[in-house]
Amino acid sequence: MYSVVILTLNEEKALPACLSSLAGCDDIVVLDSGSTDATASLAAASGARVFSRAFDTFAGQRNYAQRNIEFRNPWVFHLDADERMTPELNAECLKFSCTTDLDGYRVAPKMFFEGRWIPHCTDYPAYQARFVRAPQFEFIQVGHGQREANHMILGTLESSYVHDLSLYGTEEWLAKHRRYAAAEAKKMLFEHSDHESWTDLFSKNALSRRRALKRLSFHLPLRPAMRFIYQYVLRRGFLDGKQGLRYCLLLARYEGFIAQEIDRLEKKSNLGH
């Protein structure tokens, strides 16, 4: 068996489907960030153990869970409330829950937008560290998200979890990505990583190439247009139908938010000198 931890903040709309997908799991933990809706009560009523911690970063929340919550099983799957476990992934996690020679596994989400899976404009499979050993696994914050610390040894699972990108509607998506843009701009301007190299653009590892391409994108002009061309044309987002078109347009707006935030931070930095 394995445990599951779900990060939440005012997720009463999303949480029931997430919890329902975990039927049969013997240890579900909800780490809440101070919800003011029915999130905590819904979680407790389902049998989940509920903990609370003020949010700092995604890596901070996940590391807190790893180190401070006593899970009933040595392996833990990290989910968000707008994500769902699948039967295929559950079977694979059960199969590898006795692994002792790895720190964790990467898993690719299947991202849905307005009811349709959109693999092309979401770069499927875009792997993330999600199935990990507690308490030793360590996350690091990168931009608005997180990934594994450099010394972690990971494998890769074949099955995917489901992520509903449009659950809360377009306006909430845009508001959330305005917040994400601030973190991405700060990373681009002020955070540097010695282990990352531009030669990764030519790496045989798809994940390394994707991360290097993202770093390169911060230096390109006309970021919103370039992002749309990349996702909709080069990554064949047009094959994802009208949902793919709408999502690629949203991604272009997100790149605009990042460009605006970079400009704001650069002006602020120049004024400070």
ROKOL-433880 format. One line per field, with one value per residue: residue number from 1; residue in one letter; x, y, z of N, C-alpha, C in turn. Coordinates in steps of 0.001 Angstrom, whole numbers, padded with zeros to 6 digits. Last residue first. Example, Ala and Ser with C-alpha at 12.3 -4.5 7.8 and 13.67 -1.06 7.14 Angstrom:
! residues 2
n 2,1
res s,a
nc1 012850,013190
nc2 -002250,-005690
nc3 007080,007800
cac1 013670,012300
cac2 -001060,-004500
cac3 007140,007800
cc1 012900,013200
cc2 000030,-003300
cc3 007870,007800
END
This chain:
! residues 273
n 273,272,271,270,269,268,267,266,265,264,263,262,261,260,259,258,257,256,255,254,253,252,251,250,249,248,247,246,245,244,243,242,241,240,239,238,237,236,235,234,233,232,231,230,229,228,227,226,225,224,223,222,221,220,219,218,217,216,215,214,213,212,211,210,209,208,207,206,205,204,203,202,201,200,199,198,197,196,195,194,193,192,191,190,189,188,187,186,185,184,183,182,181,180,179,178,177,176,175,174,173,172,171,170,169,168,167,166,165,164,163,162,161,160,159,158,157,156,155,154,153,152,151,150,149,148,147,146,145,144,143,142,141,140,139,138,137,136,135,134,133,132,131,130,129,128,127,126,125,124,123,122,121,120,119,118,117,116,115,114,113,112,111,110,109,108,107,106,105,104,103,102,101,100,99,98,97,96,95,94,93,92,91,90,89,88,87,86,85,84,83,82,81,80,79,78,77,76,75,74,73,72,71,70,69,68,67,66,65,64,63,62,61,60,59,58,57,56,55,54,53,52,51,50,49,48,47,46,45,44,43,42,41,40,39,38,37,36,35,34,33,32,31,30,29,28,27,26,25,24,23,22,21,20,19,18,17,16,15,14,13,12,11,10,9,8,7,6,5,4,3,2,1
res h,g,l,n,s,k,k,e,l,r,d,i,e,q,a,i,f,g,e,y,r,a,l,l,l,c,y,r,l,g,q,k,g,d,l,f,g,r,r,l,v,y,q,y,i,f,r,m,a,p,r,l,p,l,h,f,s,l,r,k,l,a,r,r,r,s,l,a,n,k,s,f,l,d,t,w,s,e,h,d,s,h,e,f,l,m,k,k,a,e,a,a,a,y,r,r,h,k,a,l,w,e,e,t,g,y,l,s,l,d,h,v,y,s,s,e,l,t,g,l,i,m,h,n,a,e,r,q,g,h,g,v,q,i,f,e,f,q,p,a,r,v,f,r,a,q,y,a,p,y,d,t,c,h,p,i,w,r,g,e,f,f,m,k,p,a,v,r,y,g,d,l,d,t,t,c,s,f,k,l,c,e,a,n,l,e,p,t,m,r,e,d,a,d,l,h,f,v,w,p,n,r,f,e,i,n,r,q,a,y,n,r,q,g,a,f,t,d,f,a,r,s,f,v,r,a,g,s,a,a,a,l,s,a,t,a,d,t,s,g,s,d,l,v,v,i,d,d,c,g,a,l,s,s,l,c,a,p,l,a,k,e,e,n,l,t,l,i,v,v,s,y,m
nc1 019320,016614,015865,016498,014533,012241,012699,012662,010040,008611,009555,008582,005840,005482,006216,004173,001915,002543,002288,-000511,-001340,-000529,-002242,-004663,-004204,-004151,-006859,-008163,-007043,-007920,-010661,-010888,-008165,-005641,-004189,-003011,-000662,001867,004145,004110,001425,000853,003316,004752,002902,002569,005155,005432,003510,004607,007338,008954,012285,013681,014452,012796,013402,015505,014100,012657,014742,015570,013322,013361,015797,015279,013230,014526,017906,019865,020304,020357,019888,021992,023694,023090,022656,022598,024048,023825,021239,019867,017469,016638,015164,013712,012437,010740,009063,007799,006413,004658,003145,001461,-000390,-001479,-002560,-004821,-006244,-006719,-008360,-010525,-011463,-012135,-012776,-012111,-011342,-009503,-007689,-007446,-005406,-004797,-001755,-000592,001980,004734,007186,010654,012880,015532,017264,018329,020017,018470,014981,012240,010278,007552,006527,007201,010657,011072,012024,012557,011965,013206,012623,012582,010576,008950,009379,006831,005482,006223,007948,006631,006812,004786,004293,002564,002346,-000044,-000816,-001180,-003238,-005887,-009010,-011824,-013198,-011739,-008894,-006658,-003611,-002149,001156,003609,005953,008911,009517,012225,014569,015301,015490,013118,009661,007107,005488,005053,002388,001010,001473,000033,-002575,-002844,-002758,-005167,-007121,-005834,-006433,-006693,-006711,-007346,-005795,-002785,-000738,001852,002084,004626,005811,005532,002505,001386,003257,003457,004719,007196,008367,006417,005175,007322,007615,005204,005506,007873,007069,005153,005563,003727,000669,000337,-001177,-002871,-004376,-006523,-007073,-010213,-012845,-014639,-014725,-012311,-012959,-015072,-013738,-011888,-013646,-015616,-013624,-011224,-008074,-005298,-004089,-003856,-003260,-004731,-004072,-005077,-004575,-005547,-007559,-010123,-010459,-009587,-011508,-012720,-010939,-011468,-014147,-014034,-012325,-013411,-014949,-013354,-010849,-009210,-006427,-004313,-002642,-002706,-000986,-001311,000570,000257,000835
nc2 051298,051165,051387,048815,047336,048298,047435,044652,044269,044970,043067,040762,041260,041179,038513,037198,037988,036789,034148,034163,034488,032009,030361,031084,030054,027349,026982,027400,025290,023047,023245,022760,020357,019366,020002,022384,021802,021104,022320,024324,025484,025851,026250,028122,030162,030993,031852,033971,035739,036288,037296,039039,037572,035336,034520,032553,030360,029077,027722,025935,024430,023123,021534,019897,018536,017065,015406,013890,013371,014017,017565,020014,021705,021452,023476,025350,023826,023700,023859,026422,028601,031597,034082,036528,036343,033951,034110,036294,035219,033168,034645,036111,034131,033157,035265,034911,032414,033008,034552,032677,030863,032495,032904,030280,027633,025547,023511,023333,021291,018491,015779,012430,010484,007625,005045,004581,006237,006254,007004,008956,010205,013474,015606,017841,017530,017721,020781,023135,026486,028989,028427,025770,024380,020874,018061,014939,011973,010859,009731,008700,008541,009310,010426,012818,014818,014876,015129,015413,013646,016693,019476,020620,020450,017616,016673,017323,015881,017890,019505,021889,020029,017887,016208,013714,013969,011501,011079,009733,008422,008086,006954,003426,000980,-000066,-000640,-001164,000030,-000824,-001700,000583,002088,000588,000879,003684,003923,002650,004211,007476,010372,013779,017283,019408,019068,017227,014655,012473,009401,007743,004923,003791,004580,006343,009277,011753,014796,015977,015491,015683,018128,019843,019387,020530,023215,023933,023622,025664,027969,028631,028509,027210,024109,021337,018162,015431,012290,011206,010563,012322,014256,015582,016811,018472,020144,021451,022785,024699,027682,028634,027009,026807,024858,021342,018307,015274,011902,008623,005429,003374,003461,002942,005731,007978,009319,010731,012847,014230,014858,016585,018902,020997,022562,023091,024305,026163,024526,021601,018689,015427,012386,008924,005821,002365,-001203
nc3 -008023,-008010,-010603,-011443,-010123,-011359,-013953,-013508,-012641,-014977,-016798,-015564,-015808,-018569,-019040,-017633,-019117,-021560,-020868,-020520,-023151,-024132,-022716,-023929,-026471,-025820,-025118,-027538,-029059,-027622,-027994,-030682,-031133,-030979,-033172,-032554,-031274,-032282,-031556,-033547,-033043,-030345,-028984,-030645,-031020,-028340,-027713,-029499,-028506,-025899,-026520,-028087,-027693,-025206,-022749,-021863,-023415,-022141,-020144,-021781,-022791,-020482,-019981,-022277,-022017,-019703,-020679,-022652,-023067,-024736,-025192,-026258,-024186,-022487,-022987,-021115,-017877,-014357,-012085,-011081,-011488,-010179,-009866,-010907,-013302,-013223,-010748,-011193,-013145,-011693,-009745,-011371,-012580,-010596,-010556,-013065,-012719,-011194,-013023,-015064,-013684,-013069,-015683,-016652,-014179,-012536,-014322,-016334,-015960,-014211,-014605,-013719,-014011,-015932,-016320,-016125,-014104,-013610,-010865,-009374,-006732,-005779,-005950,-006649,-005795,-008143,-008190,-008381,-009310,-010026,-009910,-007947,-004872,-004411,-002242,-001228,000674,003258,004797,001787,-001708,-004195,-007001,-008311,-010419,-013746,-017343,-019795,-022750,-023451,-023902,-024181,-026795,-026946,-025213,-023840,-023312,-022515,-020708,-020581,-020651,-018923,-018987,-017358,-015994,-015408,-012794,-011345,-008092,-005661,-004861,-005054,-003838,-002931,-003525,-002925,-004757,-007327,-007341,-006605,-008918,-010776,-009828,-010102,-012872,-013535,-012222,-011311,-009270,-010217,-009255,-007716,-005426,-006123,-004614,-004193,-002586,-000796,001009,003551,005367,007055,007882,009898,008837,008439,005975,003963,004567,003996,001273,000376,001172,-000229,-002875,-002953,-000177,002011,003788,007029,007535,008946,008185,008420,007035,005649,005796,004821,006757,006235,003770,004512,006325,004621,002702,002883,003305,004000,004544,005147,003629,004432,003463,004001,003385,003516,003544,002006,-000860,-001676,-003743,-005019,-006352,-004312,-003975,-006383,-006094,-003740,-004462,-005971,-004236,-002037,-001657,-000105,-000688,-000316,-001341,-000226,-000179,000365,000686,-000307,000000
cac1 020760,017295,015604,017278,015942,012401,012592,013876,011138,008390,009766,010021,006445,005146,006987,005568,002006,002464,003624,000367,-001612,000081,-000810,-004445,-004393,-002929,-005814,-008446,-006879,-006498,-010129,-011157,-009478,-006461,-004803,-004200,-001841,000641,003728,005223,001926,-000245,002335,005368,003432,001430,004565,006322,003366,003275,007086,007588,011344,013176,015318,012793,012229,015779,015051,011930,013942,016480,013712,012200,015583,016351,012953,013452,016825,019048,020369,020676,018985,020859,023915,022409,023510,021841,024000,025090,021565,020754,017897,017447,016046,014494,013396,011772,009904,008612,007450,005584,004052,002573,000447,-000848,-001346,-003778,-005823,-005904,-007105,-009700,-011042,-011061,-013107,-012571,-012333,-010575,-007184,-008503,-005417,-005608,-002888,-000729,000605,004122,006011,009528,012448,014147,017358,017309,020599,019411,016332,013091,010761,008604,006307,006016,009592,011560,011137,013084,011574,013271,012553,013854,010656,008981,009560,008133,005401,004983,008174,006864,006934,005627,004286,002505,003661,000458,-000474,-000184,-001842,-005159,-007576,-011054,-013655,-013134,-009395,-007927,-004298,-002984,-000279,003116,004669,008239,009190,010894,013951,015024,016718,014048,010980,008112,005493,006384,003447,001002,002009,001476,-001989,-002939,-001673,-003901,-006920,-006479,-005757,-007325,-006128,-007940,-007230,-003491,-001802,001472,001764,003562,005708,006799,003235,001268,002444,003778,003524,006489,009204,007366,004424,006748,008685,005467,004373,007811,008129,004744,005790,004865,001392,000287,000087,-002914,-003362,-006369,-006468,-008838,-011907,-014287,-015895,-012466,-011851,-015275,-014814,-011416,-012594,-015879,-014833,-012360,-009323,-006150,-003371,-004619,-002491,-004965,-003753,-005201,-004001,-005692,-006318,-009242,-011155,-008641,-010564,-013412,-011058,-010117,-013741,-014795,-011876,-012565,-015488,-014563,-011024,-010555,-006806,-005593,-002509,-003363,-001146,-001538,-000214,000953,000000
cac2 051546,050947,052537,049948,047099,048467,048865,045292,043990,045692,044499,040934,041191,042397,039601,037037,038327,038243,034639,033906,035568,033229,030268,031386,031496,027981,026837,028289,026686,023318,023355,024117,020932,019258,018672,022435,022013,020613,021169,023378,025055,025565,025271,026878,029435,030478,030728,032820,035190,035697,036043,038686,038696,035582,035500,033801,031152,029863,028766,026906,025243,024057,022537,020741,019424,018057,016319,014812,013277,012883,016349,018914,021801,020554,022253,025481,024285,023794,022538,026032,027236,030953,032749,036516,037482,034282,033038,036374,036368,032832,033702,036814,034929,032329,035008,036191,032523,032137,035133,033852,030403,031988,034040,031068,028644,026783,023240,024319,022655,019278,017153,013374,010998,009056,005529,004651,005384,006825,006207,008712,009194,012437,014335,017277,018022,016972,019535,022413,025071,028859,029293,026276,025299,022229,018915,016392,012679,011317,011204,009600,007916,009454,009220,012768,013922,015533,014390,016357,013556,015349,018807,020529,021789,018298,016243,018150,015710,017168,018142,021898,021404,018069,017460,013909,014217,012524,010698,010783,008197,008427,007940,004719,001508,000457,-000278,-001854,000598,-000310,-002602,-000585,002534,000729,-000461,003058,004475,002159,002802,006587,009111,012519,016122,019349,018801,018476,015109,013869,010067,008750,005642,004453,003784,004936,008495,010326,013962,016218,015431,014562,016877,019792,018969,019102,022410,024012,022769,024278,027548,029454,028252,028387,024861,022708,018978,016814,013019,011693,009695,011211,013390,014804,015868,017441,019280,020626,021836,023397,027011,029250,027158,027793,026118,022525,019392,016585,013069,009863,006579,003246,003923,001810,004655,007304,008553,009577,011833,013760,013979,015323,017823,019993,022167,022295,023360,026451,025860,022284,020079,016374,013694,010046,006938,003640,000000
cac3 -008139,-006740,-009734,-011958,-009816,-009924,-013691,-014022,-011719,-013721,-017053,-015756,-014472,-017825,-019648,-017219,-017687,-021459,-021221,-019378,-022189,-024672,-022461,-022520,-026319,-026324,-024098,-026403,-029469,-027765,-026630,-030213,-031374,-029771,-033169,-033406,-030448,-032927,-030739,-033466,-034352,-031269,-028495,-030168,-032186,-029106,-026965,-029615,-029852,-026072,-025801,-028471,-027841,-026546,-023406,-021102,-023780,-023338,-019774,-020970,-023708,-021138,-019002,-022005,-023165,-019695,-019584,-023041,-022094,-025150,-024381,-027161,-025343,-022259,-023759,-022402,-018970,-015595,-012714,-011695,-011072,-011144,-009455,-009689,-013064,-014409,-011010,-010163,-013457,-012859,-009336,-010480,-013399,-011034,-009378,-012752,-013513,-010638,-011746,-015333,-014297,-011975,-014868,-017246,-015168,-011899,-013289,-016482,-016035,-014850,-014099,-014491,-013250,-015659,-016232,-017446,-014228,-014346,-011992,-009749,-007784,-005753,-005542,-007619,-005526,-007236,-008767,-007681,-009011,-009186,-010385,-009229,-005563,-004445,-003354,-001074,-000597,002690,004756,002947,-000400,-003547,-006173,-007548,-009288,-012468,-016087,-019053,-021285,-022866,-023979,-022807,-026300,-027759,-025034,-024809,-023108,-023527,-020933,-021034,-020703,-019609,-018710,-018537,-015915,-016333,-013371,-012103,-009503,-006133,-003968,-005667,-004448,-001918,-004055,-002099,-003412,-006997,-007802,-005717,-007627,-010935,-009920,-008790,-012066,-014078,-011851,-012266,-009502,-009845,-009923,-009059,-005346,-005855,-005514,-003986,-003846,-000763,-000257,003197,004383,007425,006967,009984,008955,009694,007177,003972,004664,005345,002180,000158,001642,001224,-002348,-003169,-001560,001609,002539,006166,007537,008458,008840,007988,008148,005507,006493,003935,006621,007469,003868,003498,006808,005740,002324,003503,002842,004683,003796,005793,003829,004061,004066,003392,004203,002758,004252,003460,-000233,-001411,-003028,-004126,-007178,-004883,-002936,-006065,-007191,-003760,-003580,-006611,-005531,-001835,-002761,-000624,-000212,-000546,-000926,-001118,000445,-000547,001206,-000293,000000
cc1 021026,018772,016361,017081,016798,013858,012796,013864,012438,009559,009611,010347,007960,005826,006734,006422,003461,002563,003656,001783,-000722,-000148,-000078,-002961,-004208,-003018,-004500,-007356,-007091,-006233,-008634,-010670,-009631,-007794,-005702,-004906,-003124,-000583,002382,004881,002998,000242,001321,004306,004021,001917,003395,005748,004217,003088,005675,007134,009956,012277,014817,013584,012191,014633,015346,012857,013157,015725,014647,012567,014438,016185,014006,013157,015763,017844,019491,020799,019178,019828,022800,022638,022683,022712,023262,025001,022797,021132,018721,017969,017049,015533,014305,012846,011042,009556,008362,006727,005070,003610,001665,000062,-000714,-002476,-004691,-005391,-006178,-008357,-010168,-010567,-011928,-012860,-012933,-011640,-008281,-008110,-006449,-005596,-003593,-001844,000580,002721,005357,008403,011262,014013,015942,017474,019574,019927,017317,014427,011704,009075,007472,005776,008394,010448,011799,012121,012326,012874,012504,013740,011814,009805,009599,008162,006758,004894,006927,007127,007194,005744,005284,003526,003657,001746,-000107,000201,-000819,-003656,-006843,-009591,-012864,-013581,-010776,-008331,-005538,-003846,-000924,001616,004188,006967,008573,010713,012520,014411,016510,015284,011856,009527,006439,006489,004820,002148,002049,002128,-000474,-002280,-001675,-002718,-005580,-006245,-006524,-006411,-006791,-007327,-007894,-004979,-002223,000460,001260,003349,004477,006763,004504,002030,002452,002816,003939,005212,008437,008028,005371,005986,008190,006569,004684,006685,008108,005800,005295,005185,002577,001168,-000071,-001537,-003410,-005336,-006134,-008367,-010464,-013351,-015594,-013629,-012004,-014192,-015125,-012497,-012219,-014796,-014937,-013684,-010410,-007445,-004241,-003844,-003101,-004155,-004056,-005004,-004025,-005128,-006498,-007920,-010230,-009301,-009592,-012477,-011715,-010179,-012342,-014366,-012700,-012355,-014716,-015190,-012301,-010869,-008131,-005588,-003799,-003186,-001707,-001635,-000377,000002,000871
cc2 053035,051171,052416,051205,048272,048320,049151,046793,044639,045509,045307,042408,041343,042414,040923,038176,038258,038714,036164,034399,035404,034403,031495,031332,031923,029507,027481,028190,027623,024758,023674,024318,022348,019989,018462,021087,022086,020703,020605,022130,023979,025014,024874,025845,028100,029654,030122,031597,033940,035051,035484,037380,038172,036814,035872,034907,032493,030812,029683,028041,026299,024977,023576,021860,020388,019044,017415,015829,014332,012712,015250,017581,020624,020635,021237,024262,024404,024402,022564,024718,026761,029590,032127,035144,037275,035358,033412,035318,036505,033980,033346,035903,035661,033157,034173,036039,033907,032304,034317,034480,031596,031494,033602,032184,029518,027905,024523,024199,023715,020752,017943,014733,012037,009324,006994,005271,005608,005812,006903,007713,008735,011496,013206,015896,017235,017668,018886,021237,024446,027425,029196,027115,025794,023097,020241,017090,014183,012103,011743,008938,008998,008756,009030,011555,013937,014473,015288,015835,014519,014429,017429,019708,021789,019658,017081,017829,016462,017066,017322,020512,021386,019538,017610,015134,014223,012724,011836,010226,009465,008096,008285,005653,002832,001114,000326,-001546,-000127,000262,-002152,-001531,001382,001185,-000390,001678,003875,002653,002256,005138,008311,011345,014847,018241,018721,018190,016530,014276,011467,009318,006533,005226,004526,004011,007030,009550,012491,015414,015490,014390,015689,018493,018908,018589,020925,023168,022758,023317,026118,029200,029194,028166,026040,023343,020369,017523,014423,012342,010126,010213,012186,013824,014973,016374,018176,019671,020893,022361,025644,028668,027798,028050,027209,023797,020694,017613,014327,011025,007801,004426,003926,002195,003453,006196,007743,008705,010573,012636,013415,014362,016543,018744,021003,021842,022531,025602,026200,023721,020825,017778,014650,011322,008004,004710,001254
cc3 -008292,-006798,-008422,-011092,-010268,-009515,-012208,-013762,-012186,-012767,-015771,-015961,-014542,-016464,-018926,-017759,-017211,-020019,-021182,-019656,-020956,-023727,-022986,-022168,-024864,-026244,-024555,-025345,-028288,-028161,-026672,-028780,-030840,-029907,-031954,-033487,-031249,-032017,-031197,-032644,-034209,-032606,-029573,-029813,-031764,-030303,-027738,-028884,-030028,-027441,-026011,-027825,-028202,-026583,-024804,-021815,-023050,-023649,-020955,-020549,-022947,-022092,-019623,-021025,-022891,-020848,-019506,-021950,-022400,-024230,-024977,-026420,-026289,-023381,-023546,-023270,-020239,-016688,-014047,-012469,-011824,-010601,-010564,-009269,-011937,-014112,-012176,-010383,-012451,-013213,-010501,-010061,-012542,-011807,-009756,-011539,-013447,-011398,-011127,-014034,-014522,-012500,-013705,-016340,-015575,-012889,-012721,-015401,-016005,-014822,-014892,-013816,-014107,-014657,-015800,-017406,-015594,-014440,-012643,-010885,-008117,-006958,-005468,-007248,-006389,-007014,-007772,-008519,-008283,-008757,-009454,-009843,-006841,-005249,-003273,-002370,-000359,001389,003916,004049,000686,-002191,-005510,-006617,-008413,-011405,-014883,-017623,-020645,-023543,-023333,-022740,-024815,-027183,-025776,-024714,-024224,-023121,-021927,-021489,-021332,-019544,-019585,-018257,-017298,-016145,-014265,-012724,-010095,-007593,-004398,-004628,-005183,-002528,-002957,-002567,-002454,-005580,-007325,-006066,-006633,-009635,-010025,-008800,-010670,-013256,-012330,-011835,-010551,-010155,-009418,-009911,-006711,-005965,-005160,-005056,-003527,-002165,-000242,001889,003969,006489,007383,009093,008954,009880,008482,005342,004779,005532,003623,001087,001520,001796,-000825,-002632,-001701,000140,002390,004945,006598,008562,008224,008849,007660,006800,006361,004606,005740,007368,005090,003583,005809,006228,003465,003211,003515,004200,004649,005057,004434,004412,003566,004167,003403,003718,003359,004238,001278,-000797,-002889,-003304,-006335,-005706,-003465,-005044,-006950,-004867,-003664,-005771,-006132,-003154,-002629,-001858,-000892,-000039,-001268,-000548,-000605,000273,000134,000237,000000
END
